[in-house]
Amino acid sequence: MSDKPTEESKQWESIQKTFQTVWGYSDLRPSQREIVSSLLERRDSLAIMATGGGKSICFQLPAILESGLTLVISPLLALMEDQVKDLRSRQLPAACLHSNLSQSERRQVLQNLPSLRLLYISPETLLSLPVWDKLSDRHLKITGLMLDEAHCLVQWGDSFRPSYRRLGAVRSALMAKKSDAHPPISLAAFTATADRDTTAELQTCLQMQNPKIVRTSPYRPHLSLQVAIAWTPAGRKSRTLKFIRDRKGQSGLIYVRSRRDAEMLADWLQENSFKTAAYHAGLSPQERRHIEQQWLTNQYPFVICTSAFGLGINKPDTRWVLHFHPPLTLSEYIQEIGRAGRDDKPAEALMLVSEPTGLLDDGDRQRVNFFLQQQQQIQQKALTLLPKLPPRSNFAEVSKLYPEAAIALGLLHRAGKLIWHTPFDYEILGLPKELSNLKQQTREQNAIAQMQAYIRVKSRHGQERWAFLLDKFGFEQESKLLLES
């Protein structure tokens, strides 16, 4: 048998050399290699890889190996800026485009598009007409369309980020504007969590074509999962105080449900001589950046944050995550606990919950009901608007007349009653006889019910909670083996 290297092995030697030179690691993980190969073959890909699994390298490496621009659609400004800063430190041509840039900064980024390899951008900025005009220039070579933190499409697409529902039409619309010699645009979505329904919805909404699906288990044997009852509001604070004091000098995160809760808990802990801060979406980008840096450099041993904190942030020595309030869904939970113990050393995740009857404290139940009521109000406004919308129209024109149109159209799209011919032109395929059929309450209630079932898991040996999560996220065999071990 000949030992002569094949063309494929030579290609991988070149890829590996680039990887080693830029990132300094010896080799890609098997899951990373699968995704990189798929993207270089211009095959659609869906990567469901555990937090800390190196998702960003999976699209950054192909982007610098190709001669063209890769668009990275990302949900948060801080997440974009962190990744661009890292890429530039490695001498790679990358930029981000967002509303906080000055006019001159935006102009400079748009002028430099042909020389960039990676452009980080939010769905809303991507679909703004001035930016779209630049990106759809027939001479601009676009090789990749990557959706980072793809679970946000499902989590936020029906409420305050309806632009996510239009992303499926982006690739075909861009290709229609390009010259005949333009190569196919590879499409991929990346997330740490996706159950069966989310996986199916991502493929449908993004119009993926026979995607390569790579899944890695979220299981971390060194991460201990605990749930404890806090019988009263005062007891919840007391338990939190003891937990933090027992872990003095360790880095951690405390998650709460709302901005108000974050501010109140931060104030109370500061009064108890802890150096910390509240992090939430109501802060300015500069304030959020400052708090992140204080935590990353251990100036703050922990921060109190809403779910807006943590996407894309890597602090391997985070030893604990405390949920002062239960998250609404298992997806949120597994994302947030995944920020602890990325260095593969022992870490803890503790969730505090109200007592089951709610007689002493029904705070958790109130928070769930408040969320459902908010969602119901948003959706009801949208549903009332549906009969008024033209069956086929331009999105911008309709939005001027009806500001809530985006959410209404998103509900129809999810229900399979609307198609986007381009990201800007839609066609309603017909309204259902009962508009109530479009309500998403059932989906949200099911997700909340799963979270409640997790809270009720009886954990005798410490593995039952992990087994429950693995089963819900499609790793049934691993779940079964864990319970049998």
C-alpha positions in Angstrom: 0.0 0.0 0.0 1.3 3.4 -0.9 2.2 5.9 1.9 1.9 8.8 -0.6 -0.3 11.5 0.9 -3.7 11.9 -0.7 -5.0 15.2 -2.0 -7.4 15.3 0.9 -4.7 14.7 3.5 -2.5 17.4 1.9 -5.4 19.8 2.1 -6.0 19.0 5.8 -2.3 19.5 6.5 -2.6 23.0 5.1 -5.8 23.7 7.1 -4.2 22.4 10.3 -1.1 24.5 9.8 -3.2 27.6 9.4 -5.2 26.6 12.5 -2.0 26.1 14.5 -0.4 29.4 13.3 -3.5 31.5 14.1 -4.9 29.9 17.2 -1.9 28.0 18.6 -3.7 24.7 19.3 -2.3 21.4 18.1 -5.4 20.2 16.3 -9.2 20.7 15.8 -11.6 18.6 17.9 -13.5 15.9 15.8 -16.7 17.9 16.0 -14.9 21.1 14.8 -13.3 19.2 12.0 -16.7 17.9 10.8 -18.1 21.4 10.6 -15.1 23.0 9.0 -15.0 20.3 6.3 -18.7 20.8 5.7 -18.4 24.5 5.2 -15.4 24.2 3.0 -17.5 21.9 0.8 -20.1 24.6 0.9 -22.6 22.3 2.5 -25.3 23.7 4.9 -24.5 22.9 8.5 -26.1 23.0 11.9 -23.7 22.8 14.9 -25.2 22.1 18.3 -22.1 22.2 20.4 -21.9 22.5 24.2 -20.9 25.8 25.7 -17.1 26.2 25.5 -16.9 23.7 22.6 -15.2 26.1 20.2 -18.1 27.0 17.9 -16.6 30.3 16.7 -13.5 28.7 15.3 -15.7 26.5 13.1 -16.7 29.4 11.0 -13.7 31.7 11.5 -11.3 29.1 10.1 -13.1 28.5 6.8 -13.6 32.3 6.5 -9.9 33.0 6.5 -9.2 30.1 4.2 -11.6 31.4 1.6 -11.2 34.5 -0.6 -14.4 36.4 0.2 -16.5 37.8 3.0 -18.3 35.8 5.6 -21.3 37.4 7.3 -21.7 36.4 11.0 -25.2 37.3 12.3 -24.9 37.8 16.0 -27.5 38.9 18.6 -25.4 41.1 21.0 -23.1 44.1 20.4 -20.7 43.0 23.2 -20.5 39.5 21.7 -19.6 41.0 18.3 -17.0 43.4 19.6 -15.3 40.7 21.8 -14.9 38.3 18.8 -13.7 41.1 16.4 -11.2 42.3 19.0 -9.8 38.7 19.3 -9.6 38.3 15.6 -7.8 41.6 15.1 -5.3 40.6 17.8 -4.5 37.6 15.5 -4.0 40.0 12.6 -7.2 38.8 10.8 -9.3 41.3 8.8 -12.6 41.5 10.7 -15.1 44.2 11.6 -18.5 44.6 13.2 -21.4 46.8 12.1 -23.9 48.1 14.6 -26.1 51.1 15.5 -23.6 52.4 18.1 -21.0 53.2 15.6 -20.7 56.8 14.3 -21.6 57.6 10.8 -18.0 57.9 9.8 -17.2 54.5 11.4 -20.1 52.8 9.6 -19.0 54.4 6.3 -15.5 53.1 6.8 -16.6 49.6 7.5 -18.8 49.5 4.4 -16.1 50.9 2.2 -13.7 48.2 3.5 -16.0 45.3 2.8 -14.0 43.8 -0.1 -10.9 43.6 2.1 -12.7 41.9 5.1 -13.0 38.2 5.7 -15.5 38.4 8.6 -18.2 41.0 9.2 -20.2 40.7 12.4 -23.7 42.1 12.2 -27.1 41.9 13.9 -30.2 40.8 12.0 -31.7 44.3 12.2 -28.5 46.0 10.8 -28.2 43.3 8.1 -31.7 44.1 6.9 -31.4 47.9 7.0 -31.6 49.1 3.4 -28.3 51.1 3.3 -26.4 48.1 4.5 -28.3 45.6 2.4 -27.6 47.7 -0.7 -23.8 47.5 -0.1 -23.9 43.7 0.7 -25.9 42.9 -2.4 -23.5 44.6 -4.7 -23.0 42.1 -7.5 -19.2 42.5 -7.4 -18.9 41.8 -3.6 -17.9 38.2 -3.1 -19.8 36.7 -0.1 -18.8 33.1 0.7 -20.6 32.4 4.0 -23.7 33.3 6.0 -23.3 32.2 9.7 -25.9 32.5 12.4 -24.2 32.6 15.8 -26.2 31.9 19.0 -28.9 30.5 16.7 -31.3 29.6 19.5 -32.1 33.3 19.7 -34.1 32.9 16.5 -36.5 30.6 18.3 -36.3 32.3 21.7 -36.7 35.9 20.4 -38.1 35.7 16.9 -41.7 35.9 18.0 -41.3 39.0 20.2 -38.7 41.7 20.3 -36.4 40.4 17.5 -38.8 39.6 14.7 -36.1 40.3 12.1 -34.9 36.8 12.8 -37.9 35.3 11.0 -36.8 36.9 7.7 -33.3 35.5 7.7 -34.2 32.4 5.7 -34.7 34.6 2.6 -31.3 36.3 2.8 -29.1 33.7 1.0 -31.3 33.4 -2.1 -31.8 37.2 -2.3 -28.0 37.8 -2.1 -27.3 35.1 -4.8 -30.0 36.7 -7.1 -28.0 40.0 -7.0 -24.6 38.4 -7.7 -22.9 37.6 -11.0 -23.2 34.1 -12.5 -19.6 33.4 -11.6 -20.3 34.0 -7.9 -19.7 30.8 -5.8 -22.5 29.3 -3.7 -22.9 30.9 -0.3 -22.5 28.4 2.6 -25.1 28.6 5.4 -24.6 27.5 8.9 -26.2 27.9 12.4 -24.4 27.5 15.7 -25.9 27.1 19.2 -25.1 25.4 22.4 -28.6 24.1 22.9 -31.3 22.9 20.6 -34.0 20.3 21.4 -35.8 18.4 18.6 -38.3 21.1 18.0 -35.7 23.9 17.9 -33.5 21.8 15.5 -36.4 21.4 13.1 -37.5 25.0 13.3 -34.0 26.3 12.6 -33.7 24.1 9.5 -37.2 25.2 8.2 -36.9 28.9 9.0 -33.4 29.3 7.6 -34.3 27.2 4.5 -31.4 24.8 5.0 -30.7 22.3 2.3 -29.8 18.8 3.6 -27.7 20.2 6.4 -24.8 18.5 8.0 -25.9 18.2 11.7 -23.2 17.9 14.4 -24.3 17.5 18.0 -22.0 17.3 21.0 -23.2 16.4 24.5 -23.7 19.2 27.0 -22.8 16.7 29.8 -20.0 17.9 32.2 -19.3 15.3 34.9 -17.4 17.8 37.0 -20.4 20.3 37.1 -22.7 19.5 40.1 -26.4 20.4 39.6 -28.4 21.3 42.7 -31.9 22.7 43.3 -32.9 24.0 46.7 -36.1 25.3 48.1 -36.1 28.9 49.5 -39.1 28.9 51.7 -39.4 32.7 52.0 -38.0 35.8 50.2 -35.8 36.4 53.2 -34.7 32.7 53.1 -33.7 33.1 49.5 -31.4 36.0 50.3 -30.0 34.2 53.4 -29.2 31.1 51.3 -27.6 33.3 48.7 -25.4 35.1 51.2 -24.2 31.8 52.8 -23.5 30.3 49.3 -21.3 33.3 48.3 -19.5 33.5 51.7 -18.7 29.8 51.6 -17.0 30.3 48.2 -14.9 33.4 49.0 -12.3 34.0 46.3 -14.1 32.0 43.7 -15.5 33.5 40.5 -19.2 33.1 39.9 -22.4 34.5 38.3 -25.9 35.1 39.8 -28.8 35.0 37.4 -32.1 36.8 38.1 -35.2 37.2 36.0 -35.5 41.0 35.6 -33.5 44.3 35.5 -35.3 45.4 38.7 -34.3 42.2 40.5 -30.7 42.6 39.3 -30.5 46.2 40.6 -32.1 45.4 44.0 -30.0 42.3 44.6 -26.8 44.1 43.7 -27.7 47.0 46.0 -28.4 44.6 48.9 -25.1 42.6 48.4 -23.1 45.8 48.2 -24.6 46.8 51.5 -23.3 43.5 52.8 -19.8 44.5 51.7 -19.6 42.6 48.4 -17.9 44.2 45.4 -20.3 43.5 42.6 -22.7 45.1 40.0 -26.0 44.5 38.2 -25.7 43.7 34.5 -28.8 43.9 32.2 -29.9 45.1 28.8 -31.0 48.5 30.2 -27.3 49.6 30.7 -25.4 51.5 28.1 -22.8 49.5 26.0 -20.0 51.3 27.9 -21.5 50.3 31.3 -22.0 46.7 30.2 -18.4 46.5 28.8 -17.0 47.9 32.1 -18.8 45.3 34.2 -17.7 42.5 31.9 -14.1 43.6 32.2 -14.3 44.0 36.0 -15.6 40.4 36.2 -13.2 38.9 33.7 -10.2 40.5 35.6 -11.6 39.3 39.0 -12.2 42.9 40.2 -15.8 41.7 40.7 -15.8 38.1 42.1 -19.3 37.8 40.7 -22.0 39.8 39.0 -25.8 39.8 39.2 -27.2 39.5 35.7 -30.1 38.8 33.5 -30.0 36.3 30.6 -28.4 39.1 28.5 -25.0 38.3 30.1 -22.7 35.6 29.1 -23.3 34.9 25.4 -19.9 34.2 23.9 -18.0 35.2 27.1 -15.4 32.7 28.1 -14.0 32.7 31.7 -12.7 29.1 32.2 -12.2 29.5 36.0 -15.9 30.3 36.8 -16.5 28.0 39.7 -20.2 28.5 40.3 -23.5 29.7 38.8 -26.4 30.6 41.2 -29.9 31.0 39.8 -31.5 33.3 42.3 -34.7 32.7 40.3 -35.4 29.7 38.1 -35.0 30.3 34.4 -38.1 30.0 32.3 -36.8 27.2 30.0 -34.3 24.4 30.0 -32.5 26.0 27.0 -31.8 29.1 29.1 -30.7 27.0 32.0 -28.3 24.8 30.1 -26.8 27.9 28.4 -26.3 29.6 31.7 -24.9 26.7 33.8 -22.5 26.0 30.9 -20.5 29.1 31.9 -19.2 27.4 34.9 -16.2 25.0 35.0 -15.0 25.4 31.4 -11.5 24.5 32.7 -12.9 21.0 33.4 -12.3 21.5 37.2 -15.1 21.0 39.8 -17.9 23.6 39.6 -21.4 24.1 41.0 -24.8 25.2 39.7 -27.4 26.0 42.3 -31.0 27.0 41.6 -33.2 28.5 44.3 -36.9 27.8 43.9 -40.1 28.8 45.8 -41.7 26.1 48.0 -44.1 24.0 45.9 -47.4 25.2 47.4 -46.7 28.9 46.9 -48.4 29.7 50.2 -45.3 31.2 51.9 -43.9 32.6 48.7 -45.4 32.5 45.2 -42.8 34.7 43.6 -41.6 32.2 41.1 -45.2 31.5 40.0 -45.9 35.2 39.6 -42.8 35.7 37.5 -43.9 32.9 35.1 -47.4 34.3 34.9 -46.1 37.8 34.2 -44.0 36.5 31.3 -46.9 34.6 29.8 -49.2 37.6 30.2 -46.7 39.9 28.4 -46.3 37.4 25.6 -50.1 37.0 25.3 -50.6 40.8 25.1 -47.9 41.1 22.4 -49.3 38.3 20.4 -52.9 39.4 20.8 -52.1 42.8 19.3 -50.4 41.1 16.4 -53.3 38.7 15.8 -55.8 41.5 15.8 -53.8 43.2 13.1 -53.5 40.2 10.7 -56.8 40.7 8.8 -55.7 44.3 8.0 -52.5 43.4 6.3 -52.3 43.2 2.5 -51.8 39.6 1.4 -48.7 40.5 -0.6 -46.6 43.5 0.0 -43.2 45.2 0.9 -42.3 44.9 4.5 -41.1 48.5 4.9 -44.3 49.9 3.5 -46.5 47.8 5.7 -44.4 48.6 8.8 -44.9 52.3 8.3 -48.7 51.8 8.5 -48.6 49.1 11.2 -45.6 49.2 13.6 -46.6 45.7 15.0 -46.6 44.1 11.6 -43.3 42.4 12.1 -44.6 40.2 15.0 -47.8 39.5 13.2 -46.0 38.4 10.1 -43.6 36.3 12.2 -46.5 34.4 13.7 -47.9 33.6 10.3 -44.4 32.5 9.1 -44.0 30.2 12.0 -47.4 28.7 11.3 -46.5 28.0 7.7 -49.0 30.6 6.4 -46.5 33.1 5.0 -43.4 33.0 2.8 -40.7 35.6 2.4 -39.8 35.9 -1.3 -37.0 38.2 -0.3 -36.2 39.6 3.2 -38.3 42.6 2.3 -41.2 41.1 0.3 -43.8 38.7 1.8 -46.8 36.7 0.7 -49.6 35.5 3.0 -50.7 32.1 2.0 -54.0 32.4 3.8 -55.3 33.2 7.3 -56.5 30.2 9.3 -60.2 30.2 10.2 -59.5 30.6 13.8 -56.8 33.2 14.5 -56.3 31.7 17.9 -54.7 28.7 16.2 -51.6 30.9 15.7 -51.1 31.6 19.4 -47.7 30.5 20.7 -49.0 30.0 24.3 -48.9 26.3 24.0 -45.3 26.2 23.0 -44.2 28.5 25.8 -46.3 26.7 28.3 -44.7 23.4 27.3 -41.2 24.8 27.7 -42.1 26.2 31.1 -43.7 22.8 32.1 -40.4 21.1 31.2 -38.5 23.5 33.5 -40.9 22.7 36.3 -40.5 19.0 35.7 -36.7 19.4 36.0 -37.1 21.3 39.3 -39.1 18.3 40.7 -36.5 15.7 39.7 -35.5 13.6 42.7 -31.7 13.5 42.7 -30.3 10.7 44.9 -26.8 10.2 43.3 -26.3 13.6 41.6 -26.7 12.2 38.1 -30.5 12.3 37.8 -30.6 15.9 36.8 -28.0 15.5 34.1 -29.9 12.5 32.8 -33.1 14.5 32.6 -31.4 17.3 30.6 -29.6 14.8 28.3 -32.9 13.1 27.5 -34.7 16.4 26.7 -31.9 17.5 24.4 -31.8 14.4 22.3 -29.1 12.3 24.0 -31.4 9.5 25.2 -28.8 6.7 25.2 -26.3 8.8 27.2 -29.1 9.6 29.6 -29.9 6.0 30.1 -26.3 5.0 30.6 -25.8 7.7 33.1 -28.7 6.5 35.2 -27.4 2.9 35.0 -23.9 3.8 36.0 
